[in-house]
Amino acid sequence: MAICAGAAPEHPPEGRSAARPDFEQPLLQARGVVQARKQDAAAERDHEAQCTPQGDGDGATFVRTCFNGLNALSGVGLLSIPYALAEGGWLSLVLLLAVAMICCYTGVLLQRCMAASPSVRGYPDIGALAFGAKGRFVASAFLYAELYLVAIGFLILEGDNLDKLFPGTSLRVGGLAVSGKQLFVVLVAVVILPTTWLRNLAVLAYVSASGVLASVVVVFCVLWAAVVDGVGFQGKGRMLNVSGLPTALGLYTFCYCGHAIFPTLCNSMKQNDKFSKVLVICFVACTVNYGSMAILGYLMYGDDVKSQVTLNLPEGKISSKLAIYTTLVNPFSKYALMVTPVSTAIEERLLAAGNKRRSVNVLVRTLIVVSTVVVALTVPFFGHLMALVGSLLSVVASMLLPCICYLKIFGLTRCGRAETSLIAAIIVLGSLVAATGTYSSLKKIVHEL
């Protein structure tokens, strides 16, 4: 996530596809309040929390944006996808493809909503354009909550895998002894902290490239463990597990929960009229990677696969160690991408003077990292937490809000009967996934506590 150093520009940056006349003029005339809201302080702060500093007119290239998009969509979900398949059964792979197509389509809807008005710079602005101040609040709440919980999931993942890699590790500081997962969660947070101070997506793209490469390497390591290290493909699995479908759908949706930062990625591009092509490339590549990992992990371990497939890998093998080491790269490369919008929204409300800006940035981001550590130590259930994020927050941010806002902004007559029917079906499906998946995930978390 990159941040805008100053006020949001009055016009779209060069390269942005201009809003189509048949959309923009009637829309803005019917919503004159939107233009007035451009001067509102809260709107300006949300603009700054969502856009990229481009004082020199530069932005991220097409390739860099693809890396950022791939990094946003791939990562920790890759480790839980075999567990999701085990929960739903082989036939649930159809649902994985359906979720991928739906989320790609709703990503395009977000881009269209952004093109409807030059005042739209981020996800909260889309909510404001559609429903005013209440829309801004709802969009912001779900966006920031999703990103925050995903960041917590990163820390839990790191702690679990490092504990498997170095079992029995402990550290004593004064009279306090810390060991196992708790120790590694804290150490990882210390290492990740400096990446949260980066303020430019063009810079983060280099870190994102390492995360994308890591996702591919992990899949090959799991394949190596099966073929060369003797694990084999012994897990037959089930064709369908109806009771596990809510969890499976929640985890599948979590794998594609990049919508919260899509507007930021779009704004960061030099030529953001090409953002729809970025979305297609990212979703196709990630679906191939996710599908490969799901099939491999489920064939190897069947219903015994754990919430992170790396925890199933045989100990002492080079492939297992490489997979875990590589897994550790993803949270390092993605954590800053997740927490930057949250921290920036807080910073813009706390700044007392311009000359204190940098110190406030560092303080706020450090406190956010500390808070995620505390929650990760309190609720260390990776699979259940990610299913909850996917079922509730990701479904709302990735399926429901884009569809509802799009219908509100453009109206039923402009959308057409076929598109309206498709959007309505997505809203119904998303609502069912949210209701059943949230209940199932909360029930499991409470049981574990």
LUMTOR-763718 format. One line per 8 residues: number of its first residue (from 1); their letters; for each residue y, z, x of C-alpha. Coordinates in nm, 4 decimals. Last residue first. Example, Ala and Ser with C-alpha at 12.3 -4.5 7.8 and 13.67 -1.06 7.14 Angstrom:
2
2	sa	-0.1060,0.7140,1.3670 | -0.4500,0.7800,1.2300;
END
This chain:
449
449	lehvikkl	-2.1480,2.3694,-1.0498 | -2.4231,2.1077,-1.0634 | -2.4515,2.1324,-1.4451 | -2.0752,2.1007,-1.4843 | -2.0795,1.7856,-1.2707 | -2.3704,1.6379,-1.4690 | -2.2019,1.6971,-1.8065 | -1.8737,1.5594,-1.6775;
441	ssytgtaa	-2.0485,1.2390,-1.5700 | -2.2320,1.1860,-1.9012 | -1.9248,1.2523,-2.1136 | -1.7077,1.0229,-1.9018 | -1.9685,0.7468,-1.9097 | -2.0153,0.7513,-2.2870 | -1.6462,0.7470,-2.3790 | -1.5176,0.5219,-2.1010;
433	vlsglvii	-1.8002,0.2699,-2.1322 | -1.7517,0.2482,-2.5093 | -1.3752,0.2024,-2.4725 | -1.4233,-0.0662,-2.2098 | -1.6593,-0.2625,-2.4322 | -1.4164,-0.2501,-2.7256 | -1.1179,-0.3446,-2.5082 | -1.3116,-0.6282,-2.3422;
425	aailstea	-1.4119,-0.7653,-2.6835 | -1.0484,-0.7565,-2.7974 | -0.9438,-0.9440,-2.4850 | -1.1998,-1.2169,-2.5517 | -1.0948,-1.2462,-2.9166 | -0.7287,-1.2701,-2.8167 | -0.8131,-1.5390,-2.5623 | -0.9939,-1.7471,-2.8221;
417	rgcrtlgf	-0.7277,-1.7013,-3.0923 | -0.4265,-1.7851,-2.8788 | -0.2297,-1.5626,-2.6447 | 0.1119,-1.6815,-2.7611 | 0.0483,-1.5910,-3.1250 | -0.1014,-1.2509,-3.0438 | 0.2024,-1.1305,-2.8517 | 0.3049,-1.1870,-2.4905;
409	iklycicp	0.4084,-0.8368,-2.3880 | 0.1925,-0.6360,-2.6285 | -0.1209,-0.8434,-2.5740 | -0.0793,-0.8227,-2.1968 | -0.0161,-0.4485,-2.2081 | -0.3336,-0.3869,-2.4076 | -0.5483,-0.6077,-2.1853 | -0.4184,-0.4731,-1.8536;
401	llmsavvs	-0.4390,-0.1132,-1.9856 | -0.7988,-0.1326,-2.1090 | -0.9901,-0.2999,-1.8273 | -0.8949,-0.1988,-1.4734 | -0.6699,0.1052,-1.5282 | -0.8594,0.2465,-1.8287 | -1.2051,0.1613,-1.6969 | -1.1114,0.2881,-1.3508;
393	llsgvlam	-0.9844,0.6221,-1.4811 | -1.2610,0.7227,-1.7203 | -1.5978,0.5715,-1.6366 | -1.5242,0.4733,-1.2760 | -1.3640,0.8030,-1.1775 | -1.6418,0.9960,-1.3524 | -1.9116,0.7869,-1.1850 | -1.7380,0.8450,-0.8517;
385	lhgffpvt	-1.7401,1.2204,-0.9070 | -2.1055,1.2261,-1.0124 | -2.2211,1.0248,-0.7112 | -2.0112,1.2139,-0.4574 | -2.0743,1.5712,-0.5658 | -1.8732,1.7907,-0.3239 | -1.6467,1.9537,-0.5864 | -1.4706,2.2438,-0.4084;
377	lavvvtsv	-1.4720,2.1061,-0.0530 | -1.3459,1.7681,-0.1714 | -1.0771,1.9422,-0.3792 | -0.9427,2.1325,-0.0776 | -0.9559,1.8251,0.1467 | -0.7652,1.6211,-0.1113 | -0.4929,1.8890,-0.1117 | -0.4604,1.8763,0.2671;
369	viltrvlv	-0.4214,1.4982,0.2625 | -0.1511,1.5296,-0.0035 | 0.0287,1.7932,0.2036 | 0.0302,1.5621,0.5066 | 0.1656,1.2769,0.2996 | 0.4487,1.4908,0.1663 | 0.5443,1.6287,0.5080 | 0.5356,1.2921,0.6871;
361	nvsrrkng	0.7467,1.1190,0.4266 | 0.9942,1.4098,0.4055 | 1.0458,1.3972,0.7825 | 1.1052,1.0218,0.7678 | 1.3572,1.0410,0.4852 | 1.5681,1.3256,0.6143 | 1.8579,1.1007,0.7166 | 1.8674,0.9531,0.3664;
353	aallreei	1.9387,1.2847,0.1997 | 1.7703,1.5001,-0.0656 | 1.4489,1.3035,-0.0939 | 1.2136,1.4822,-0.3316 | 1.1788,1.2338,-0.6149 | 1.1335,0.9314,-0.3916 | 0.8786,1.1225,-0.1873 | 0.6553,1.1975,-0.4856;
345	atsvptvm	0.6209,0.8321,-0.5866 | 0.5693,0.7452,-0.2194 | 0.2853,0.9945,-0.1848 | 0.0936,0.8575,-0.4800 | 0.1533,0.4936,-0.3819 | 0.0421,0.5697,-0.0221 | -0.2731,0.7606,-0.1185 | -0.5129,0.4706,-0.1750;
337	layksfpn	-0.4208,0.2305,0.1062 | -0.4052,0.5260,0.3451 | -0.7659,0.6174,0.2631 | -0.8944,0.2621,0.2949 | -0.9389,0.1996,0.6692 | -1.0604,0.5485,0.7599 | -1.2679,0.5630,0.4434 | -1.4374,0.2380,0.5457;
329	vlttyial	-1.4937,0.3139,0.9154 | -1.7334,0.6026,0.8492 | -1.9796,0.3623,0.6944 | -2.0066,0.1870,1.0295 | -2.1213,0.5071,1.1955 | -2.3663,0.5647,0.9116 | -2.5086,0.2129,0.9280 | -2.5231,0.2234,1.3079;
321	kssikgep	-2.7107,0.5526,1.2994 | -2.9589,0.4212,1.0478 | -3.0105,0.0944,1.2356 | -3.0649,0.2844,1.5616 | -3.3393,0.4921,1.4037 | -3.3398,0.8689,1.4547 | -3.3523,0.9584,1.0886 | -3.4892,0.7147,0.8339;
313	lnltvqsk	-3.2338,0.5878,0.5783 | -3.2165,0.7731,0.2471 | -2.8755,0.9352,0.3126 | -2.7374,0.5871,0.3871 | -2.8151,0.4945,0.0254 | -2.5413,0.7241,-0.0992 | -2.6141,0.8612,-0.4480 | -2.9793,0.8830,-0.3421;
305	vddgymly	-3.2589,0.6307,-0.3919 | -3.5756,0.7936,-0.5288 | -3.5853,0.5629,-0.8327 | -3.6821,0.2714,-0.6101 | -3.6459,0.3359,-0.2389 | -3.6623,0.0000,-0.0622 | -3.6402,-0.2394,-0.3561 | -3.3521,-0.0332,-0.4992;
297	gliamsgy	-3.1599,-0.0357,-0.1715 | -3.2054,-0.4073,-0.1093 | -3.1199,-0.5131,-0.4660 | -2.8058,-0.2996,-0.4825 | -2.6940,-0.3987,-0.1322 | -2.7228,-0.7699,-0.2035 | -2.5466,-0.7375,-0.5390 | -2.2583,-0.5457,-0.3852;
289	nvtcavfc	-2.2083,-0.7996,-0.1059 | -2.2266,-1.0999,-0.3390 | -1.9963,-0.9227,-0.5850 | -1.7495,-0.8424,-0.3061 | -1.7230,-1.2037,-0.1933 | -1.6787,-1.3372,-0.5476 | -1.4247,-1.0686,-0.6408 | -1.2145,-1.1137,-0.3260;
281	ivlvksfk	-1.2044,-1.4924,-0.3382 | -1.1169,-1.4970,-0.7084 | -0.8445,-1.2348,-0.6659 | -0.6850,-1.4128,-0.3694 | -0.6766,-1.7339,-0.5716 | -0.4909,-1.5452,-0.8480 | -0.2445,-1.4232,-0.5827 | -0.1305,-1.7752,-0.5012;
273	dnqkmsnc	0.2044,-1.7345,-0.6823 | 0.2457,-1.4467,-0.4383 | 0.3644,-1.6700,-0.1588 | 0.4947,-1.4306,0.1075 | 0.2626,-1.1662,-0.0303 | 0.3470,-0.7938,-0.0504 | 0.4403,-0.8103,-0.4171 | 0.0912,-0.9305,-0.5082;
265	ltpfiahg	-0.0713,-0.6568,-0.3014 | 0.1475,-0.3974,-0.4736 | 0.0645,-0.5394,-0.8153 | -0.3081,-0.5301,-0.7256 | -0.2915,-0.1634,-0.6199 | -0.4072,0.0051,-0.9398 | -0.6263,-0.2926,-1.0138 | -0.8607,-0.2213,-0.7221;
257	cycftylg	-1.1265,-0.0402,-0.9258 | -1.4020,-0.2986,-0.8838 | -1.6798,-0.0762,-0.7450 | -1.5735,0.1984,-0.9860 | -1.6647,-0.0324,-1.2722 | -2.0198,-0.0605,-1.1431 | -2.0326,0.3180,-1.0979 | -1.9263,0.3822,-1.4571;
249	latplgsv	-2.1609,0.1153,-1.5867 | -2.4546,0.2727,-1.4044 | -2.3664,0.6219,-1.5287 | -2.3428,0.5024,-1.8892 | -2.6637,0.2941,-1.8465 | -2.8784,0.5885,-1.7349 | -3.0154,0.6765,-2.0791 | -3.1027,0.3119,-2.1433;
241	nlmrgkgq	-3.3183,0.2767,-1.8340 | -3.4203,-0.0875,-1.8035 | -3.6546,-0.2926,-1.5852 | -3.7672,0.0072,-1.3848 | -3.8104,0.0472,-1.0095 | -4.0695,-0.1166,-0.7859 | -3.9749,0.0715,-0.4717 | -4.2028,-0.0276,-0.1844;
233	fgvgdvva	-3.9826,-0.2756,-0.0026 | -4.0365,-0.1884,0.3635 | -3.9200,0.1197,0.5501 | -4.0787,-0.0072,0.8720 | -3.7861,-0.0184,1.1101 | -3.7807,-0.3998,1.1288 | -3.7703,-0.5269,0.7683 | -3.6395,-0.2317,0.5669;
225	awlvcfvv	-3.4206,-0.0702,0.8317 | -3.2857,-0.4133,0.9285 | -3.1862,-0.4835,0.5666 | -3.0033,-0.1499,0.5546 | -2.8242,-0.2375,0.8789 | -2.7350,-0.5829,0.7461 | -2.5730,-0.4292,0.4362 | -2.3810,-0.1798,0.6513;
217	vvsalvgs	-2.2471,-0.4611,0.8732 | -2.0962,-0.6437,0.5760 | -1.9071,-0.3351,0.4580 | -1.7888,-0.2611,0.8135 | -1.6369,-0.6076,0.8479 | -1.4257,-0.5471,0.5384 | -1.3152,-0.2068,0.6653 | -1.2190,-0.3445,1.0072;
209	asvyalva	-1.0092,-0.6131,0.8412 | -0.8342,-0.3430,0.6375 | -0.7033,-0.1778,0.9563 | -0.5436,-0.5070,1.0574 | -0.4121,-0.5476,0.7027 | -0.2506,-0.2034,0.7260 | 0.0171,-0.3516,0.9515 | 0.1069,-0.6259,0.7024;
201	lnrlwttp	0.0840,-0.3624,0.4310 | 0.3697,-0.1657,0.5870 | 0.4419,0.2069,0.5719 | 0.1935,0.3669,0.8115 | 0.2109,0.7478,0.7876 | -0.1193,0.7669,0.5996 | -0.2974,0.6303,0.9074 | -0.1963,0.9438,1.1017;
193	livvavlv	-0.3935,1.1697,0.8599 | -0.7299,0.9947,0.8944 | -0.8368,1.1841,1.2072 | -0.7371,1.5256,1.0694 | -0.9002,1.4470,0.7369 | -1.2209,1.3534,0.9170 | -1.2256,1.6917,1.0929 | -1.1803,1.8808,0.7659;
185	vflqkgsv	-1.4542,1.6905,0.5836 | -1.6772,1.7293,0.8903 | -1.6529,2.1066,0.8895 | -1.7242,2.1337,0.5177 | -2.0261,1.9052,0.5441 | -2.1999,2.1239,0.7992 | -2.0256,2.4229,0.9505 | -1.7132,2.6389,0.9442;
177	alggvrls	-1.7017,2.9893,1.0914 | -1.3873,3.1999,1.0569 | -1.3338,3.5063,1.2776 | -1.1237,3.3190,1.5310 | -1.2105,2.9536,1.4892 | -1.5860,2.9027,1.4883 | -1.7338,2.5547,1.4680 | -2.0692,2.4379,1.3381;
169	tgpflkdl	-2.3019,2.1396,1.3691 | -2.6478,2.1962,1.2178 | -2.7133,1.8316,1.1380 | -2.5175,1.5667,1.3308 | -2.5888,1.2297,1.1646 | -2.6828,1.3752,0.8283 | -2.3768,1.6012,0.8376 | -2.1670,1.3002,0.9349;
161	ndgelilf	-2.2957,1.1153,0.6301 | -2.2248,1.3901,0.3772 | -1.8813,1.4816,0.5185 | -1.7635,1.1222,0.5283 | -1.8736,1.0585,0.1724 | -1.6978,1.3716,0.0490 | -1.3785,1.2622,0.2283 | -1.3873,0.9171,0.0728;
153	giavlyle	-1.4487,1.0642,-0.2718 | -1.1258,1.2619,-0.2394 | -0.9386,0.9369,-0.1753 | -1.0967,0.7950,-0.4905 | -0.9712,1.0984,-0.6802 | -0.6107,1.0382,-0.5686 | -0.6198,0.6659,-0.6396 | -0.7499,0.7222,-0.9912;
145	aylfasav	-0.5032,1.0002,-1.0706 | -0.2120,0.7912,-0.9404 | -0.2930,0.4907,-1.1561 | -0.3910,0.6869,-1.4672 | -0.0680,0.8878,-1.4680 | 0.1531,0.5950,-1.3685 | 0.0226,0.3740,-1.6485 | 0.0661,0.6519,-1.9056;
137	frgkagfa	0.4188,0.7394,-1.7883 | 0.5395,0.3793,-1.7752 | 0.4017,0.3105,-2.1212 | 0.5790,0.6159,-2.2571 | 0.9065,0.4985,-2.1018 | 0.8892,0.1562,-2.2660 | 0.5727,0.0166,-2.4238 | 0.5099,-0.3311,-2.2808;
129	lagidpyg	0.7722,-0.3626,-2.0096 | 0.7280,0.0045,-1.9233 | 0.3511,-0.0326,-1.8817 | 0.4063,-0.3346,-1.6583 | 0.6679,-0.1367,-1.4668 | 0.4113,0.1367,-1.3991 | 0.1810,-0.1256,-1.2381 | 0.4417,-0.2527,-0.9943;
121	rvspsaam	0.7482,-0.4703,-0.9420 | 0.8380,-0.5832,-1.2920 | 1.2144,-0.6432,-1.3204 | 1.1658,-1.0133,-1.2502 | 1.0022,-1.0459,-1.5938 | 0.6953,-1.2223,-1.7339 | 0.5542,-1.2953,-1.3882 | 0.4343,-0.9360,-1.3555;
113	crqllvgt	0.2486,-0.9612,-1.6869 | 0.0829,-1.2802,-1.5660 | -0.0334,-1.1054,-1.2493 | -0.1761,-0.8193,-1.4536 | -0.3658,-1.0668,-1.6712 | -0.5151,-1.2208,-1.3554 | -0.6487,-0.8777,-1.2610 | -0.7882,-0.8515,-1.6132;
105	yccimava	-0.9892,-1.1680,-1.5454 | -1.1260,-1.0387,-1.2151 | -1.2177,-0.7106,-1.3849 | -1.4033,-0.8915,-1.6631 | -1.5908,-1.1165,-1.4231 | -1.6998,-0.8265,-1.2022 | -1.7971,-0.6109,-1.5011 | -2.0147,-0.8916,-1.6386;
97	lllvlslw	-2.1833,-0.9457,-1.3026 | -2.2642,-0.5756,-1.2742 | -2.3784,-0.5723,-1.6375 | -2.6323,-0.8446,-1.5624 | -2.7549,-0.6287,-1.2755 | -2.8321,-0.3727,-1.5476 | -3.1556,-0.5625,-1.6105 | -3.3048,-0.4125,-1.2966;
89	ggealayp	-3.2708,-0.0526,-1.4137 | -2.9629,0.1432,-1.5222 | -2.9803,0.4570,-1.3091 | -3.1615,0.2873,-1.0220 | -2.9001,0.0111,-1.0228 | -2.6248,0.2740,-0.9985 | -2.8098,0.4417,-0.7112 | -2.8307,0.1044,-0.5335;
81	isllgvgs	-2.4495,0.0646,-0.5916 | -2.3602,0.4040,-0.4449 | -2.3201,0.2923,-0.0839 | -2.1231,-0.0219,-0.1678 | -1.8886,0.1755,-0.3910 | -1.7659,0.3467,-0.0747 | -1.6177,0.0253,0.0595 | -1.5297,-0.2992,-0.1093;
73	lanlgnfc	-1.2582,-0.3626,-0.3676 | -0.9520,-0.2381,-0.1764 | -1.0819,-0.3769,0.1536 | -1.1368,-0.7148,-0.0033 | -0.7839,-0.7101,-0.1416 | -0.6305,-0.6033,0.1899 | -0.8297,-0.8707,0.3717 | -0.7290,-1.1312,0.1155;
65	trvftagd	-0.3668,-1.0204,0.1511 | -0.3905,-1.0743,0.5247 | -0.5302,-1.4232,0.4717 | -0.2584,-1.5232,0.2243 | 0.0149,-1.3886,0.4530 | 0.1829,-1.0505,0.4118 | 0.5589,-1.0548,0.3732 | 0.8709,-1.1397,0.5673;
57	gdgqptcq	1.2244,-1.1467,0.4285 | 1.3624,-0.9309,0.7077 | 1.4095,-0.6302,0.4858 | 1.0683,-0.6755,0.3458 | 0.9522,-0.3245,0.2775 | 0.6709,-0.3643,0.0288 | 0.6582,-0.2634,-0.3329 | 0.4922,-0.0008,-0.5521;
49	aehdreaa	0.6552,0.3335,-0.4810 | 0.9922,0.1688,-0.4467 | 0.9683,0.0170,-0.7923 | 0.8534,0.3523,-0.9314 | 1.1668,0.5094,-0.7856 | 1.3832,0.2399,-0.9371 | 1.2281,0.2941,-1.2786 | 1.2956,0.6657,-1.2603;
41	adqkraqv	1.6553,0.6034,-1.1625 | 1.7297,0.3768,-1.4591 | 1.9316,0.0732,-1.3618 | 1.6477,-0.1656,-1.4329 | 1.6138,0.0109,-1.7692 | 1.9056,-0.1850,-1.9009 | 1.7175,-0.5061,-1.8371 | 1.4123,-0.3727,-2.0203;
33	vgraqllp	1.6219,-0.2613,-2.3173 | 1.6970,-0.6234,-2.3887 | 1.3417,-0.6622,-2.5086 | 1.3448,-0.9495,-2.7546 | 1.5798,-1.1430,-2.5324 | 1.3597,-1.0721,-2.2334 | 1.0475,-1.2047,-2.4033 | 1.2193,-1.5052,-2.5578;
25	qefdpraa	1.3476,-1.6087,-2.2132 | 1.0450,-1.5287,-1.9966 | 0.7431,-1.6795,-2.1684 | 0.8527,-2.0303,-2.2657 | 1.0541,-2.0438,-1.9456 | 0.7520,-1.9716,-1.7249 | 0.8141,-1.6875,-1.4881 | 0.8792,-1.8245,-1.1440;
17	srgepphe	0.5876,-1.8246,-0.9092 | 0.6786,-1.6002,-0.6222 | 0.7321,-1.7909,-0.2976 | 1.0790,-1.6581,-0.2355 | 1.1123,-1.3027,-0.3577 | 1.1601,-1.2398,-0.7304 | 1.5164,-1.1634,-0.8289 | 1.7194,-0.8408,-0.8591;
9	paagacia	1.5536,-0.6909,-0.5557 | 1.4126,-0.3391,-0.5782 | 1.6243,-0.0791,-0.4094 | 1.5489,0.0083,-0.0511 | 1.2662,0.0738,0.1880 | 1.0003,-0.0763,-0.0354 | 0.6597,0.0679,0.0262 | 0.3340,-0.0826,0.1352;
1	m	0.0000,0.0000,0.0000;
END
